[in-house]
């Protein structure tokens, strides 16, 4: 078991989650059960799965949860694009968020490789 709060990848994905929650507060109210809810669930899934994986006993289990977090990051990347294209996010907001998501996904990939190569 690992302390997820010490991982830079968890810290960054948590900050991204907080930032996206704040940005989506400005989305139209009719989106509360649509895009707002979907993007919030997907972005919060990233640090949530990192945390859950860190609480598991084996590296194989951790790697599986990191893989799920990576899939959620891809989902967030699309939802950010959609939000930009329908003018819920500015181009600058989109670029900043999308860049952070790409970096987090890259960190997840590197960490998955490290975890898979390590012995339990």
N, C-alpha and C positions, 0 to 999 in steps of 0.2 A: 504494500500500500504506500502511496506517495501523497504528499501534501500538495494538492492542486493549487493552492493559493501562492505557492512559491514559484510556480511555472510562469515564465514570461508570456508564453502562448495563452495561458488562461487569463492573465492580467489584461493582455491586449484584447482578447475576445470579450471579456467582461466590459471593458471600456467601450468597445464598439457597440455592444448591446445597449449600454446606457445612452450612448450618443444617438443611436437609431431610435430608441424609445422617445427621446426628446424631440427628434426631428419629426417623427410620425404623429406627435401631438398636434401638429399643424395640418395634417392631412384632413380632407373633408370628413365631416361627421358620418356621412353615409358609407364611408369606407371602414368604419370601426369593426364590422364583422367580415370585411373583405380583405383588401390589401394590408391595412394597418395590422389586423390580427395575424395575418399570414407572415408578414415580414418580421413581426415581433416574435412569433413562435420559432421561426427559422433561425433568427439571429441568437435568441436565447438558448437554442439547442446546441450551439457551438460550445460555450463554456460549460453548459450543463453536462454534455457528454464527456468533456475532458474531466470534469470533476467526478462523474460516475465511474469512468474508466480508472481513474486514480484510486478509487476505493475498492477495486477488484483485486483478486489475489494473484493473478497471473499476467504476464506480459501479453499473452495472446488475447486475453480479455481486454486489456488496456488498448491494444492495437485495434481491436474491433470497434471500440467506442471512439477512438480517434478517427477511424474511417467514417463512422456515422457523422461525426462533427465536420469532417471534410465535405461530405455530401450536403450538409446543411449550409456550409459556406458557399457552395455552388448555387444552391437555391437562393440565398440572400443576394448573390451577385446578379442573378436574373431579376429578382424583385426590385432591386435598386434601379436597374435599367428601365424596367417598366414604370417605376415611380417617376423617373426623370422624363421618360417619353410622354407621360400624361401630365407633365408639369407640376408634380407634387414635390419634386426636389429640383433645386437649381443645378446647372451643369457643374458648378464648383462643389456643391455638396455631393453630387454623384461621384465626381472624380475622386474626392477625398475618401468617401466610404468604399468605393470600388477598389481603390489602391490598397486600403487597409485589409479588405477581405482577401485580395490576392496574396498579400504578404502573410496573412494568417493561414491561408490554405497551404502556402509553401512551407511555413513552419510546421504545420500538421504533418505534411508529407515527410519532412526531414525527421521529425520526432517519431513517426510511425516506423521509419527505417531503423532508427536507433533502437527502438523498443523491440522490434522483431529480431534484431541481431543480438540483443542482450539475453543472457540466461536468466531464468526466474530466480 
